[in-house]
Amino acid sequence: MALNLEQKKAIVAEVAEVAAKAYSAVAAEYRGLTVDEMTALRAKARGDNVYLRVVKNTLARRAVEGTDFECMADGMVGPLVFAFSLEDPGAAARVIEDFAKEHKLLEVKMVSIGGKLLDPSEITTLAKMPTYDQAVSMLMAVMKAPVEKLARTINEVPGKLVRTVAAIRDAKEAA
């Protein structure tokens, strides 16, 4: 069913709004996937707070104008599904990469983050980026390590003294 002008404007506005606040985007060719497989992909994306949409390429080009993902406009060819990460930069890459492992027909065509178009093979690097909670946890571990080491070092001095006195006591009792 053909879209009228108002419907097209609504789609462009919706995708443009999402693209303006997204951290990263992945475009993948979905040719050959069944409806059930696409439904499963949409459900997985929804669970990970990833905006997933199949949009005509001409409408997608208009939607990404003026956003960080304008670099993707030249590569919009063929049937593409667009995934935008809304919470953390690696979410869309994780969803698409995990789904592509099980479904070989889903082929990654473009990956973009921070206004740069990456090679599709770099989706793994983007997918391995830590989430916000993981990054905070790693930072706290790094900040906590010197304090713990200092506490252990300070505690070692009286501990060594106690062990030395105990060794002298045992030597005197043995004699």
C-alpha positions as CSV (number, residue, x, y, z in Angstrom):
1,M,0.0,0.0,0.0
2,A,1.4,3.4,-1.0
3,L,2.0,6.1,1.5
4,N,0.5,9.5,1.1
5,L,2.5,12.7,1.6
6,E,1.3,13.2,5.2
7,Q,2.3,9.6,6.2
8,K,5.7,10.0,4.6
9,K,6.2,13.3,6.5
10,A,5.2,11.6,9.8
11,I,7.7,8.7,9.2
12,V,10.5,11.2,8.3
13,A,9.8,13.2,11.4
14,E,9.7,10.2,13.7
15,V,13.0,8.7,12.4
16,A,14.6,12.2,12.4
17,E,13.6,12.6,16.1
18,V,15.1,9.3,17.0
19,A,18.3,9.8,15.0
20,A,18.8,13.2,16.6
21,K,19.1,11.6,20.1
22,A,20.6,8.3,19.2
23,Y,24.2,7.3,20.1
24,S,24.9,4.9,17.2
25,A,23.1,3.4,14.2
26,V,23.4,0.1,12.3
27,A,21.8,-0.6,8.9
28,A,21.5,-4.2,7.8
29,E,20.0,-5.9,4.8
30,Y,17.2,-8.2,5.8
31,R,16.5,-9.7,2.4
32,G,15.3,-13.3,2.8
33,L,14.2,-13.1,6.5
34,T,10.8,-14.4,7.3
35,V,8.1,-12.4,9.0
36,D,8.6,-14.4,12.2
37,E,12.3,-13.8,12.2
38,M,11.8,-10.0,11.8
39,T,9.2,-10.1,14.6
40,A,11.8,-11.8,16.8
41,L,14.4,-9.2,15.9
42,R,11.9,-6.4,16.7
43,A,11.1,-8.0,20.1
44,K,14.8,-8.3,21.0
45,A,15.4,-4.7,20.0
46,R,12.5,-3.5,22.0
47,G,13.8,-5.4,25.1
48,D,17.2,-3.7,24.7
49,N,15.8,-0.2,24.1
50,V,16.9,-0.1,20.5
51,Y,14.7,1.7,17.9
52,L,14.3,-0.6,14.9
53,R,12.6,0.4,11.8
54,V,12.3,-0.6,8.1
55,V,12.0,2.7,6.1
56,K,12.2,3.5,2.4
57,N,15.7,4.7,1.6
58,T,14.6,8.0,0.2
59,L,12.7,8.7,3.5
60,A,15.6,7.5,5.6
61,R,18.0,9.9,3.7
62,R,15.7,12.8,4.5
63,A,15.4,11.7,8.1
64,V,19.1,11.6,8.8
65,E,19.8,15.0,7.2
66,G,21.4,17.3,9.8
67,T,22.1,14.4,12.3
68,D,25.3,12.5,13.1
69,F,24.1,9.7,10.8
70,E,24.1,11.8,7.6
71,C,27.2,9.9,6.6
72,M,25.1,6.8,6.1
73,A,23.0,8.5,3.3
74,D,25.2,7.4,0.4
75,G,25.1,3.7,1.5
76,M,21.3,3.4,1.7
77,V,20.7,1.0,-1.1
78,G,18.4,-2.1,-1.0
79,P,16.1,-3.3,1.7
80,L,17.5,-2.1,5.0
81,V,16.5,-2.2,8.6
82,F,17.8,0.6,10.7
83,A,18.6,0.2,14.4
84,F,19.3,3.2,16.6
85,S,20.9,2.9,20.1
86,L,18.9,5.1,22.5
87,E,20.6,4.3,25.8
88,D,24.2,3.1,25.2
89,P,26.3,3.2,22.0
90,G,26.7,-0.6,21.7
91,A,23.1,-1.6,22.1
92,A,22.1,-1.6,18.5
93,A,25.3,-3.3,17.4
94,R,24.8,-6.1,20.1
95,V,21.2,-6.7,18.9
96,I,22.1,-6.9,15.2
97,E,25.3,-8.9,15.7
98,D,23.6,-11.5,18.0
99,F,20.7,-11.8,15.6
100,A,23.0,-12.1,12.6
101,K,24.9,-15.0,14.2
102,E,21.7,-17.1,14.2
103,H,20.3,-15.7,10.9
104,K,23.0,-15.6,8.2
105,L,20.6,-13.7,5.8
106,L,20.8,-10.5,8.0
107,E,23.9,-8.7,6.6
108,V,25.3,-5.6,8.2
109,K,25.8,-2.9,5.6
110,M,26.6,0.2,7.7
111,V,27.7,1.1,11.2
112,S,27.9,4.7,12.4
113,I,28.8,6.3,15.7
114,G,29.6,9.9,16.5
115,G,29.2,11.1,12.9
116,K,31.7,8.6,11.5
117,L,30.8,5.7,9.2
118,L,32.6,2.6,10.3
119,D,33.4,-0.5,8.3
120,P,30.6,-3.1,8.8
121,S,33.2,-5.5,10.2
122,E,33.7,-3.2,13.1
123,I,30.3,-4.0,14.5
124,T,31.9,-6.4,16.9
125,T,34.1,-3.7,18.4
126,L,31.0,-1.5,18.9
127,A,29.0,-4.4,20.3
128,K,31.8,-5.0,22.9
129,M,31.6,-1.5,24.3
130,P,30.5,-1.6,27.9
131,T,27.1,-0.4,29.0
132,Y,26.9,2.7,31.3
133,D,26.7,0.5,34.4
134,Q,29.6,-1.7,33.3
135,A,31.7,1.4,32.6
136,V,30.9,2.9,36.0
137,S,31.8,-0.4,37.6
138,M,35.1,-0.6,35.8
139,L,35.9,3.0,36.8
140,M,35.1,2.4,40.4
141,A,37.3,-0.7,40.4
142,V,40.2,1.4,39.1
143,M,39.6,4.1,41.6
144,K,39.3,1.7,44.5
145,A,42.4,-0.3,43.8
146,P,45.1,2.2,45.1
147,V,43.2,2.7,48.3
148,E,42.9,-1.0,48.9
149,K,46.6,-1.5,48.2
150,L,47.5,1.3,50.6
151,A,45.4,-0.2,53.3
152,R,47.0,-3.6,52.8
153,T,50.5,-2.1,52.9
154,I,49.8,-0.1,56.1
155,N,48.3,-3.2,57.7
156,E,51.3,-5.3,56.7
157,V,53.8,-3.5,59.0
158,P,52.1,-4.4,62.3
159,G,51.3,-7.9,61.0
160,K,55.0,-8.5,60.2
161,L,56.0,-7.2,63.7
162,V,53.5,-9.7,65.3
163,R,54.9,-12.6,63.2
164,T,58.4,-11.7,64.1
165,V,57.6,-11.5,67.9
166,A,55.8,-14.8,67.6
167,A,58.8,-16.4,65.9
168,I,61.1,-15.1,68.7
169,R,58.7,-16.4,71.3
170,D,58.6,-19.9,69.7
171,A,62.4,-19.9,69.4
172,K,62.8,-19.1,73.1
173,E,60.2,-21.8,74.1
174,A,62.0,-24.4,72.0
175,A,65.4,-23.7,73.6
